[in-house]
């Protein structure tokens, strides 16, 4: 029986790298808003002999996520792995100048959508599945108010779920990727030497060896 992996935030960055790395053993259900990015991911997965189902959806839409998870249940009956990389990284700003719309989008994507997805995905993972969440240790200090606060809240949700399921499953993993040359990081650290950063594909392979 083919194993099944759901990747939320799969069109680029770490999410895309994880999808490609997992495609050797899993059929990938790839979720992201960017259709073009998903199609390019599908091409790369197929070129490596893998397969994917593309789901161009917004994780902040509960009805869309409910429909997706119901479709996974009806077609496959389960999930073996969920990797959650979808995130909204609001522009850097002083705490006293945080834009209300940026904060609302950060809360909707990083906190509310994560909580909603945990509720929807947990029954599909059952006791033997695995869920992966990813810390961002660089999202601290001045100007990281919106992103840092909501990313920390997302990790609090993940840690709570980990503690609650430690004896019963599913297995929850909280992983810390190294600094990578993603588009998000480039916005936060525009003058950084990207050549010294860990490539997403290498980071994905290293992280998956830890689960």
C-alpha positions as CSV (number, residue, x, y, z in Angstrom):
1,X,0.0,0.0,0.0
2,X,1.4,3.4,-1.0
3,X,2.0,5.7,1.9
4,X,0.4,9.1,1.8
5,X,1.9,12.5,2.8
6,X,0.0,15.8,3.1
7,X,2.2,18.9,2.6
8,X,0.6,22.3,3.5
9,X,2.6,25.1,2.0
10,X,4.1,22.9,-0.7
11,X,4.7,25.3,-3.6
12,X,8.1,26.6,-2.6
13,X,10.8,26.7,0.0
14,X,11.0,23.9,2.6
15,X,7.6,22.6,1.8
16,X,8.5,21.9,-1.8
17,X,11.8,20.4,-0.8
18,X,10.1,18.1,1.7
19,X,7.5,17.1,-1.0
20,X,10.3,16.1,-3.4
21,X,12.2,14.2,-0.7
22,X,9.2,12.3,0.5
23,X,8.0,11.5,-3.1
24,X,10.3,8.5,-3.2
25,X,8.2,6.7,-0.7
26,X,4.9,8.6,-0.5
27,X,2.2,9.8,-2.8
28,X,2.2,13.6,-2.1
29,X,-1.0,15.7,-1.5
30,X,0.5,19.2,-2.2
31,X,-1.5,22.2,-0.8
32,X,-0.7,25.8,-1.6
33,X,-2.3,28.9,-3.1
34,X,0.2,29.2,-6.0
35,X,-1.0,27.1,-8.9
36,X,2.2,27.6,-10.9
37,X,4.4,26.6,-8.0
38,X,2.4,23.4,-7.5
39,X,2.6,22.5,-11.2
40,X,6.4,23.0,-11.2
41,X,6.6,20.8,-8.1
42,X,4.5,18.1,-9.8
43,X,6.9,18.2,-12.8
44,X,9.9,17.7,-10.6
45,X,8.2,14.9,-8.6
46,X,7.2,13.1,-11.8
47,X,10.7,13.5,-13.2
48,X,11.9,11.5,-10.2
49,X,9.3,8.8,-10.6
50,X,6.9,10.0,-7.9
51,X,3.3,11.1,-8.0
52,X,1.3,13.9,-6.5
53,X,-2.2,15.2,-6.1
54,X,-2.3,19.0,-6.4
55,X,-4.7,21.0,-4.2
56,X,-4.5,24.7,-5.0
57,X,-6.2,25.9,-1.8
58,X,-5.9,28.5,0.9
59,X,-5.3,27.0,4.4
60,X,-7.2,29.9,6.0
61,X,-10.4,28.7,4.4
62,X,-12.0,26.2,6.9
63,X,-14.5,24.9,4.3
64,X,-11.8,24.2,1.8
65,X,-9.7,22.4,4.3
66,X,-12.7,20.3,5.5
67,X,-13.5,19.4,1.9
68,X,-9.8,18.4,1.3
69,X,-9.6,16.2,4.4
70,X,-13.0,14.6,3.6
71,X,-11.7,13.9,0.0
72,X,-8.5,12.3,1.4
73,X,-10.7,10.1,3.7
74,X,-13.0,9.1,0.9
75,X,-10.2,8.3,-1.5
76,X,-7.5,6.8,0.8
77,X,-9.0,6.5,4.2
78,X,-6.0,7.8,6.0
79,X,-2.8,9.9,6.1
80,X,0.6,8.6,7.0
81,X,2.3,11.9,7.4
82,X,1.5,15.6,7.5
83,X,4.2,18.3,7.1
84,X,2.9,21.8,7.9
85,X,5.0,24.5,6.4
86,X,2.3,27.1,5.4
87,X,3.1,30.4,7.1
88,X,2.5,34.1,6.7
89,X,5.6,36.1,7.3
90,X,4.4,39.7,7.8
91,X,6.8,42.5,6.9
92,X,9.2,43.6,9.6
93,X,7.8,46.5,11.7
94,X,8.3,48.1,15.1
95,X,5.7,46.7,17.6
96,X,4.2,50.2,17.9
97,X,3.6,50.3,14.1
98,X,2.3,46.8,13.3
99,X,-0.3,46.9,10.5
100,X,-3.7,45.6,11.6
101,X,-4.3,43.7,8.3
102,X,-0.8,42.1,8.5
103,X,-1.5,41.0,12.1
104,X,-4.9,39.6,11.2
105,X,-3.5,37.7,8.3
106,X,-0.7,36.4,10.5
107,X,-3.2,35.2,13.1
108,X,-5.4,33.6,10.4
109,X,-2.6,31.7,8.8
110,X,-0.2,30.9,11.5
111,X,-2.6,30.3,14.4
112,X,-6.2,29.7,13.4
113,X,-5.5,27.7,10.3
114,X,-3.0,25.5,12.2
115,X,-5.6,24.8,14.9
116,X,-8.2,24.0,12.3
117,X,-6.0,21.7,10.4
118,X,-4.9,19.8,13.5
119,X,-8.6,19.1,14.2
120,X,-9.2,18.0,10.6
121,X,-6.0,16.0,10.1
122,X,-5.8,14.2,13.4
123,X,-8.5,11.6,12.6
124,X,-6.7,10.8,9.3
125,X,-3.4,10.2,11.0
126,X,-4.9,8.0,13.6
127,X,-2.5,6.5,16.2
128,X,0.3,5.6,13.8
129,X,0.7,8.7,11.6
130,X,3.2,11.5,12.0
131,X,2.9,15.3,11.9
132,X,5.8,17.6,11.4
133,X,6.0,21.3,12.5
134,X,8.9,23.6,12.0
135,X,10.4,26.2,14.4
136,X,11.9,29.4,13.2
137,X,14.6,30.4,15.7
138,X,15.4,33.5,13.7
139,X,12.0,35.0,14.2
140,X,12.9,36.9,17.4
141,X,14.1,40.3,18.4
142,X,13.2,43.7,17.2
143,X,10.7,44.2,14.3
144,X,9.5,40.5,14.4
145,X,6.3,41.3,16.3
146,X,3.6,40.0,14.0
147,X,5.5,37.0,12.6
148,X,7.3,36.2,15.8
149,X,4.3,36.3,18.0
150,X,2.1,34.2,15.8
151,X,4.8,31.7,14.9
152,X,5.4,31.2,18.7
153,X,1.7,30.6,19.1
154,X,1.7,28.0,16.3
155,X,4.6,26.2,18.0
156,X,2.6,26.3,21.3
157,X,-0.3,24.5,19.6
158,X,2.1,21.9,18.2
159,X,3.8,21.3,21.6
160,X,0.4,21.0,23.2
161,X,-0.6,18.3,20.7
162,X,2.7,16.6,21.1
163,X,2.2,16.3,24.9
164,X,-1.4,15.2,24.5
165,X,-0.6,12.4,22.1
166,X,2.7,11.2,23.5
167,X,1.3,7.9,24.7
168,X,-1.5,7.4,22.2
169,X,-0.2,8.8,18.9
170,X,0.0,10.2,16.3
171,X,3.6,11.1,16.7
172,X,4.3,14.8,16.6
173,X,7.7,16.2,15.7
174,X,8.9,19.7,16.2
175,X,11.9,20.3,14.0
176,X,14.3,23.2,13.7
177,X,15.5,23.8,10.1
178,X,18.8,25.6,9.6
179,X,18.8,29.1,7.9
180,X,17.9,28.5,4.2
181,X,17.9,30.9,1.2
182,X,14.1,31.1,1.0
183,X,12.2,34.1,-0.4
184,X,10.9,34.8,3.1
185,X,14.4,34.9,4.6
186,X,15.6,37.2,1.8
187,X,12.9,39.7,2.8
188,X,14.0,39.6,6.5
189,X,17.8,39.6,5.9
190,X,18.3,41.3,2.5
191,X,22.0,41.9,2.9
192,X,22.9,38.3,4.0
193,X,25.3,36.1,2.1
194,X,23.0,33.5,0.8
195,X,25.8,31.3,-0.4
196,X,26.5,30.2,3.2
197,X,22.9,29.1,3.9
198,X,21.8,25.5,3.8
199,X,19.9,24.7,0.6
200,X,16.3,23.6,1.1
201,X,16.8,20.2,-0.4
202,X,19.7,19.4,1.9
203,X,17.7,20.8,4.9
204,X,14.7,18.6,4.0
205,X,16.8,15.4,3.8
206,X,18.5,16.2,7.2
207,X,15.2,16.9,8.9
208,X,13.5,13.8,7.6
209,X,16.3,11.7,9.0
210,X,15.3,12.8,12.5
211,X,11.7,11.4,12.4
